[in-house]
Amino acid sequence: MAQTLTTKPVIIQVEEPHTPSFFSRFIRNPQAVIGFIMVAVMLLMAVGAEVITTSDPTRLSPRDRYIEPGPEHIFGTDHLGRDILTRMIYGARVSLSVGLAAVTLSALIGTFLGAIAGYFGGWTDIIISRLVDTFLAIPGLVLTIALVSILGSGLDKMVMAIGISSWPMYARLVRGSSISLKETEYVEAARSIGARTPRIIFRHMLPNAIGPILVVMTIGTAGAILTEAGLSFLGIGLEPKIPTWGRMLAEAQEYIRQYPYMSIFPGIGIMLFTLGFNLFGEGLRDLLDPKIRKR
């Protein structure tokens, strides 16, 4: 009698590739972690200035001039008897305020113009692109100084000057993204069902370009802080009574040989500020890059 052989079906389970979460990739990225810690410390220092120190950054004390760093004055005092640490803490607030506000303004202007240029094309794209080229042809610091001279002094005027001079890089970035995104299937589908142009641009296209915009904004904050420090060093834009790191460097250059600590600490502060935002921006770029997102 012939024996029949029966075979059981073999079920093969294919495991889907595991995509690490954003937090796990963030922890494994030393640039992002170090930059985030540095930026967070600076933010806390600027926001909690009144809690960290009770001294007045503008109080003059001729008896306490040129006190070297020690227990009573950790960073020493300057030529007018003002505590350098206190002025640095309040100067961090000014730098962050100017940097974040200016970057936000420039990102709004550049994103709006870049999205319009990339989506409509034609003469709209040509006009906006030539405007971008005109702004980029002028050195950024020179353009900012000219705008400050026109607008006048004040914190809001400096924010406007830095923001207006920095928008072209956002316009170029968003324009390139819009050109590629407007041909995608979901944009074509939205257009086919009668979605209006503003809805297509701001609801369907810009959210897919937000990653690169955030990276540029983070790195751009460091540039805005450096610009503010440069203008303050030149004595442009802000009133002399406002404590800024650039003005501290300008006032300390006369005493750099006798009292080098007066310029060392503000210089280190500016370096750490810009380094923290640059590291955080580079880390964000790696985390948001789709080519390495699954690593």
ZITALIN-V161505 format. One record per helix or strand of 2 or more residues. SS is the DSSP state (A for helix, B for strand). FROM is the first residue (numbers start at 0). LEN is the number of residues. Records with the same first field share a line. If there is no record, write none. Layout:
# ZITALIN-V161505
SS: FROM-LEN / FROM-LEN
This chain:
# ZITALIN-V161505
A: 21-6 / 29-18 / 48-4 / 61-3 / 83-37 / 121-16 / 139-12 / 154-12 / 167-14 / 184-8 / 196-37 / 244-11 / 260-28
